[in-house]
Amino acid sequence: MMERTHRVRRRVAATVCAAALVLPLTACDALTPGSAAAVPGPRSVPSSTAVPDGDITLRLQFADAPLMVDALIAAFEKGHPNITVEPQYKTFSDYVQNLKLTMTSDTAPDIAQYAVGMTDLAADGHILDLAPYREAYGWDKAIPPVSLDQLTAGQTSEATGGRALFGVPAGLSMTGIYYNKELAQKAGIDGPPKTMAEFEDQLAAAKDADLTPLGVGALDSGGLHLWAALLNQLMPTDDYWDWVNGTNGATIETPAAVKASKLVIDWGRKGYYNDSANGTAQVDSTAQFAKGDSVFLINGNWAAGQLATVMGDNVGFFPMPGEEASAPTVASGFSVSYAVASRTEHPEAAGAFLDFLTTPEAGQIISDNGFMPPNPDAVKKPEGVLADIAEGHRRAVADDGITTFPDFAAPAMLDRLRSGVQKLIANRIDPSDYLDSLQDEWEEHHAE
């Protein structure tokens, strides 16, 4: 039985402010947490990069790749003995849900991982514009422009007059499909598919061979990555970017998005997913795949280090293929990037840590942990599954096909996506109703 929902276009914040025109303008600002009326400090980092003498402690809050972060901190502290970096790891869902409260509090960390919601925080002055350091440190020489362009929050720098910059990338990411080479051979699969239809044939072949075709950790982000991977192949990239960026008139309620959502339902009906996919976390689906529980796995490059260690040469990777073999390579991806809180007392030390992320030493640590370093030419050539990922990322960058994750469309979008895809997998919602719920959230956030 399909679950039906009713369209409700909510513009609560706009309505409240519109009804309160008799009040001073700042009244609505004061009702909005993290608003410009409560800017805590400077809008940009200082022009000087010189780190003051004396012992300094930086607090770094993050949600991805704790092993990589620990290694980066250790290497940085070795070269900066007067600076201690205290890591504060949070699960991704907790981090995103509490990000605004965290960064607007008096106990905000000095450095925080860039995530959905940072654009609003940048607009309200709660994270620092790093454009002066971009010029002082010469980051354009070490970091691809496309990676920096994702971190401008659409703003012009008041300090330099050029593009603003609100984060520095450590590792670049992308999602795709891992495959177990031995199990694939048992199912008669001889290599990565060239088209989406060929991939569907391979899923069917795995099912016919009495194997679990596709591992999905839909309890948290795995289902979202599957839906987005299909959407990337079916929806024009420009239309997708318009929706994620909040362009006026953009919509996710398109025939392409309906088709992607129907595929998620159809693959569930055909038994292509692991048992209890909706109750399996992404980390658990990865561990199950490493043990040989499925032929394919939907996940991101952040799982590569673990899989390479456990499976060796028995694991491969490919981006989700398009409808045609000649289609451009398009995949969801973002950088594991870090912003600096405007409340920090140590912007120069924070800048030194961010600059360290662009060095060859940091790049090798990043590469060893399955991420693409901002400057791949500065590290050893990867091998095995890491080489597969690097090649897929190279193709996607060349095709201008790296799209950001759909939850960046609105701060509260992650919950709608996660629960909605779970219903698609369980065949408990119609695609049009699922997309309607996403558009509701989008319009509520972007309402004037």
C-alpha positions in Angstrom: 0.0 0.0 0.0 1.6 3.3 -1.2 1.8 6.0 1.4 0.3 9.3 0.3 1.2 12.7 1.6 -0.4 16.0 1.0 1.4 19.0 -0.4 2.0 21.6 2.3 4.1 24.6 1.3 5.4 26.0 4.6 6.9 29.5 4.8 6.7 29.9 8.6 9.8 32.1 9.0 8.8 34.5 6.2 5.2 34.7 7.4 6.2 35.6 10.9 8.5 38.3 9.8 5.9 39.6 7.2 3.3 39.8 9.9 5.6 41.6 12.3 6.3 44.6 10.1 5.1 46.9 12.8 8.1 45.8 14.9 11.7 47.1 14.3 13.4 45.2 11.5 15.9 43.7 13.9 13.1 41.9 15.8 12.9 39.1 13.2 16.7 38.9 13.1 16.8 38.5 16.8 14.3 35.6 16.6 16.6 33.7 14.2 19.4 31.7 15.9 22.8 32.6 14.3 21.4 35.7 12.6 23.6 38.6 11.6 22.3 40.5 14.6 24.5 38.4 16.8 27.8 38.3 14.8 30.4 37.4 17.4 33.6 38.6 15.9 35.6 39.6 12.7 34.3 38.6 9.3 37.7 37.4 7.9 41.0 36.2 9.1 43.8 38.8 9.7 46.2 39.6 6.9 49.1 38.3 8.8 49.8 34.5 8.9 52.5 34.7 11.6 51.6 32.4 14.5 52.2 34.0 17.9 54.7 32.5 20.3 53.6 30.5 23.2 51.5 27.4 23.7 48.3 27.3 21.7 45.4 24.8 21.8 43.0 24.4 18.9 39.8 22.4 19.1 38.8 20.6 15.9 35.3 19.2 15.6 34.6 16.8 12.7 32.5 13.9 11.5 34.5 12.1 8.8 37.6 9.9 8.7 38.8 9.9 12.3 41.9 7.8 11.5 42.9 10.3 8.8 42.3 13.3 11.1 44.4 11.7 13.9 47.2 11.1 11.5 47.1 14.7 10.1 47.0 16.1 13.6 50.1 14.1 14.7 52.0 15.1 11.6 51.1 18.8 12.1 51.9 18.9 15.8 55.4 17.4 15.0 56.2 20.4 12.9 54.4 22.9 15.2 55.4 21.8 18.7 53.8 24.9 20.3 50.3 24.0 18.9 48.1 21.3 20.2 45.0 20.2 18.2 42.3 18.5 20.2 40.0 16.4 18.0 36.3 16.2 18.8 34.7 13.5 16.7 30.9 13.4 16.2 28.7 11.0 14.2 27.7 12.6 10.9 24.0 12.9 11.7 24.7 14.4 15.2 27.2 16.8 13.7 24.9 18.1 11.0 21.9 18.4 13.3 23.8 20.4 15.9 26.1 22.4 13.6 24.3 25.7 13.9 24.0 25.5 17.6 27.6 24.4 17.9 29.1 27.2 15.8 26.9 30.0 17.4 27.7 29.0 20.9 30.3 30.5 23.2 32.1 27.2 23.2 32.4 26.9 19.4 35.4 24.9 18.2 38.3 26.8 16.6 38.1 24.6 13.5 35.1 22.7 12.2 34.4 20.4 9.3 32.5 22.2 6.5 29.0 20.7 6.1 25.5 21.6 5.1 24.4 24.7 7.0 27.8 26.4 6.7 26.5 28.7 3.9 24.1 30.3 6.4 26.8 30.4 9.1 29.1 32.2 6.6 26.4 34.7 5.7 25.8 35.5 9.4 29.5 35.9 10.2 30.0 32.8 12.3 32.8 31.4 10.2 35.7 33.4 8.9 36.4 34.4 5.3 39.8 32.8 4.5 40.4 34.7 1.3 43.4 36.7 2.7 45.1 33.4 3.6 44.2 32.0 0.1 46.4 34.7 -1.3 49.1 34.8 1.4 49.6 31.0 1.3 49.0 30.6 -2.4 46.4 27.9 -2.1 45.3 28.2 -5.7 48.6 26.5 -6.7 47.9 23.5 -4.5 44.1 23.0 -4.7 42.0 22.6 -7.8 39.8 25.6 -8.4 36.6 23.4 -8.5 37.3 22.3 -4.9 37.7 25.9 -3.7 34.6 27.1 -5.7 32.5 24.8 -3.6 33.5 26.7 -0.5 32.8 30.3 -1.4 29.2 30.3 -0.1 28.4 32.4 -3.1 30.0 35.5 -1.5 32.5 38.2 -2.4 35.3 38.7 0.1 35.1 42.0 1.9 38.8 41.7 2.7 40.2 41.1 -0.8 37.4 42.1 -3.2 37.7 38.6 -4.9 35.8 35.4 -4.2 35.3 34.6 -0.5 36.6 31.3 0.9 35.1 29.6 3.9 36.9 26.3 4.0 40.1 24.5 2.9 39.8 20.9 1.6 41.8 18.1 3.0 40.5 15.1 1.0 38.3 15.0 -2.1 35.5 12.5 -2.1 33.2 10.7 -4.5 30.6 7.9 -4.3 30.3 4.8 -6.5 30.1 1.1 -6.6 32.6 -1.4 -5.1 32.7 -4.9 -6.4 34.0 -8.2 -5.1 36.0 -9.6 -8.1 35.7 -13.3 -7.1 32.0 -13.2 -6.5 31.5 -11.2 -9.7 33.3 -14.0 -11.6 31.0 -16.6 -10.0 28.0 -14.7 -11.3 29.5 -14.5 -14.8 30.4 -10.8 -14.5 33.6 -10.0 -16.2 34.2 -6.3 -15.4 32.7 -2.9 -14.6 29.5 -2.1 -16.6 29.6 0.5 -19.3 25.9 1.5 -19.0 23.3 1.6 -16.3 21.3 -1.1 -18.2 24.4 -3.3 -18.1 24.7 -2.8 -14.4 21.1 -3.8 -13.9 21.9 -7.0 -15.9 24.8 -7.7 -13.6 22.6 -7.3 -10.5 20.2 -9.8 -12.0 23.0 -12.2 -12.8 24.2 -12.0 -9.2 20.7 -12.7 -8.0 20.4 -15.7 -10.4 23.7 -17.0 -9.0 22.2 -17.1 -5.5 24.3 -14.2 -4.3 23.3 -10.9 -2.7 23.7 -8.4 -5.5 24.0 -5.0 -3.8 24.9 -4.0 -0.2 23.2 -0.9 1.0 23.6 0.7 4.5 20.3 2.7 4.3 20.0 3.2 8.1 22.1 6.3 7.7 23.6 7.5 4.3 23.9 4.4 2.1 20.4 4.7 0.6 20.8 8.4 0.0 24.0 7.6 -1.9 22.2 5.0 -4.1 19.4 7.4 -5.0 21.8 10.2 -5.7 24.0 8.0 -7.9 21.0 7.1 -10.0 19.8 10.7 -10.1 23.2 11.9 -11.3 22.8 9.8 -14.4 19.2 10.8 -15.2 18.8 14.4 -14.2 20.6 17.2 -16.2 23.5 18.4 -14.1 22.6 22.0 -14.4 19.1 21.4 -13.2 20.4 19.5 -10.2 22.8 22.2 -9.3 20.0 24.8 -9.5 18.0 22.8 -7.0 20.9 22.2 -4.6 21.9 25.9 -4.8 18.4 27.2 -4.2 18.0 28.9 -7.6 14.6 30.5 -7.9 12.1 28.2 -9.6 14.2 25.1 -9.3 12.5 21.8 -8.5 13.4 18.1 -7.8 9.9 17.1 -9.0 11.1 16.1 -12.5 10.6 13.0 -14.7 14.3 12.2 -14.2 14.0 12.2 -10.4 10.8 10.1 -10.6 12.7 7.6 -12.8 15.6 7.4 -10.3 13.2 6.9 -7.4 11.3 4.1 -9.3 14.6 2.3 -9.9 15.2 2.3 -6.1 11.8 0.7 -5.7 12.2 -1.8 -8.6 15.6 -3.0 -7.3 14.0 -3.7 -3.9 11.1 -5.6 -5.5 13.6 -7.8 -7.4 15.5 -8.6 -4.2 18.7 -6.9 -5.2 19.4 -5.4 -1.7 20.9 -7.1 1.3 18.5 -8.3 4.0 17.4 -5.5 6.4 19.1 -2.8 4.3 17.0 -0.2 6.1 18.3 -1.4 9.4 21.9 -1.6 8.4 24.3 1.3 8.9 26.8 2.2 6.2 29.7 1.1 8.2 28.1 -2.3 8.8 27.2 -2.8 5.1 30.9 -2.1 4.4 32.0 -4.7 6.9 29.5 -7.2 5.5 30.8 -6.6 1.9 34.4 -7.1 3.1 33.4 -10.5 4.4 31.9 -11.5 1.0 28.2 -11.0 1.8 27.4 -9.1 -1.5 28.8 -8.7 -5.0 28.4 -4.9 -5.1 28.4 -2.2 -2.5 27.3 1.4 -2.7 29.6 3.7 -0.7 32.2 6.4 -1.0 35.9 6.5 -1.3 36.2 6.9 2.5 35.6 3.1 2.7 38.5 2.3 0.4 41.3 2.2 2.9 39.4 -0.4 5.0 38.4 -2.5 2.0 41.9 -2.4 0.5 43.3 -3.6 3.9 40.8 -6.5 4.2 40.3 -7.5 0.6 43.5 -6.6 -1.2 43.3 -7.0 -4.9 39.9 -8.7 -4.7 38.0 -5.4 -4.6 37.4 -2.9 -7.4 35.5 0.3 -7.8 33.6 2.2 -10.6 31.4 5.3 -10.7 27.7 4.6 -11.4 27.5 4.4 -15.3 25.2 6.5 -17.4 22.4 5.5 -19.7 24.9 5.6 -22.6 28.5 4.4 -22.7 29.5 7.8 -24.0 27.7 9.7 -21.1 29.9 11.9 -18.9 31.1 10.5 -15.6 28.9 12.1 -12.9 29.1 11.3 -9.2 28.3 12.9 -5.9 31.3 14.2 -4.1 32.6 16.9 -1.8 35.7 17.7 0.0 36.4 16.9 3.6 37.0 20.6 4.3 37.5 22.7 7.4 36.3 26.1 8.4 37.5 28.5 11.1 35.0 29.8 13.7 34.8 33.6 14.0 35.0 33.1 17.8 38.5 31.6 17.6 41.2 33.3 19.5 43.9 31.8 17.3 43.1 32.4 13.6 46.8 32.4 12.6 47.3 29.0 14.2 44.1 27.7 12.6 45.4 29.0 9.3 48.7 27.2 9.7 46.8 23.9 10.2 44.7 24.5 7.1 47.9 25.3 5.1 49.5 22.1 6.3 46.6 20.2 4.7 47.8 21.4 1.2 51.4 20.0 1.7 52.7 16.8 0.1 53.1 15.2 3.6 49.4 15.7 4.4 48.5 14.7 0.8 50.1 11.3 1.3 48.3 10.8 4.6 45.0 11.7 2.8 45.7 9.3 -0.1 46.6 6.5 2.2 43.2 6.8 3.9 41.3 6.5 0.6 40.7 10.1 -0.2 42.0 12.0 -3.2 44.4 14.7 -2.1 43.9 18.2 -3.5 47.1 17.9 -5.4 47.4 14.3 -6.6 50.7 14.9 -8.4 52.4 15.5 -5.0 51.8 11.9 -3.8 52.8 8.4 -4.8 50.6 6.9 -7.6 47.9 4.8 -5.9 47.4 1.1 -6.6 44.5 -1.4 -6.6 41.1 -0.1 -5.6 42.7 3.3 -4.7 43.8 3.6 -8.3 40.3 2.7 -9.5 38.9 5.6 -7.4 41.5 8.0 -8.5 40.8 7.2 -12.2 37.0 7.6 -11.6 37.5 10.9 -9.9 39.8 12.1 -12.7 37.2 11.3 -15.3 34.4 13.0 -13.3 36.6 16.1 -12.8 37.4 16.2 -16.5 33.7 15.9 -17.4 32.8 18.6 -14.8 30.7 15.8 -13.2 31.4 16.1 -9.5 28.1 17.2 -7.9 27.6 17.9 -4.2 25.4 15.7 -2.0 21.6 16.4 -2.2 21.3 17.2 1.5 23.2 20.4 0.8 19.9 21.7 -0.7 18.6 22.6 2.8 19.9 22.2 6.4 17.0 19.8 7.3 17.1 17.9 4.0 19.1 15.0 5.3 16.3 13.6 7.4 13.8 13.9 4.5 16.2 12.1 2.2 17.2 9.3 4.5 13.6 8.4 5.7 12.3 8.9 2.2 14.7 6.5 0.5 14.1 4.0 3.3 10.4 4.1 2.2 11.4 3.7 -1.4 13.5 0.6 -0.6 10.6 -0.9 1.4 8.1 0.1 -1.4 6.0 2.2 1.1 5.9 5.5 -0.8 5.1 6.7 -4.3 8.0 8.4 -6.0 6.0 11.6 -6.5 5.1 11.8 -2.8 8.8 11.3 -1.9 9.9 14.1 -4.2 7.1 16.3 -3.0 8.4 16.0 0.5 11.8 17.0 -0.6 10.5 20.0 -2.5 8.4 21.0 0.6 11.6 21.2 2.6 13.4 23.0 -0.2 10.7 25.7 -0.5 10.4 26.1 3.3 14.2 26.8 3.5 14.4 29.0 0.4 11.2 30.9 0.9 11.5 34.7 0.8 
